[in-house]
């Protein structure tokens, strides 16, 4: 089953609101899963698509995220060479990469929103 906005809503606390979402892939360690990444007023929440049975869920409190950054493109003299956009962060001992965004044009605004919450 494909994770969607309803999947995210199942994991929200009563005082939590969804501010923005992106469909993407989470990569850390040996794990790579497609799903939906949501920024709420309290945390980042990623719910993966269900392969067999239930999907997986990861949550990241804004206060526990370190080195939150993103890639946008490589600039060479006059022109920019686009490449796969990525959002990276450290959370505890994990280095986490979000990429393969279904809406790459929304990555910059999502990134700025999360930065404002840290």
C-alpha positions, 0 to 999 in steps of 0.5 A: 500500500502506498503511504499517503496523507492519511497514513501520516494523519494516523501518527499525529498527536492531538496538538500536531498539524501537518505543514508540508509533505513530500513524496520521496525516498529515505536512505540510511544505513542499508535501508532505502524506502519510498514513502511520504515525508511530512513536516509538522509543527513538532517534528519530521515524520516519514512513513514508508510504503507497505511492501508486505503488511505494515509500512515503517515509520520514522520520526525526527524531533526538530531539536534532535536534527543536526546538520540539516542541509540540501543540494540544489545544483552545481553552478559552472561559470554561466550555467547550472547543471541540475542533479538529483535534489537531496535533503540530508541530516544527522539524527543521533548516530544516523546520517539520513538522506532524502531524495528521489522527490516526486515534486522536486520544485517543492524541495526548497520551500520544504527545506526552508520550512523545516529550517525555520522550525529548528 
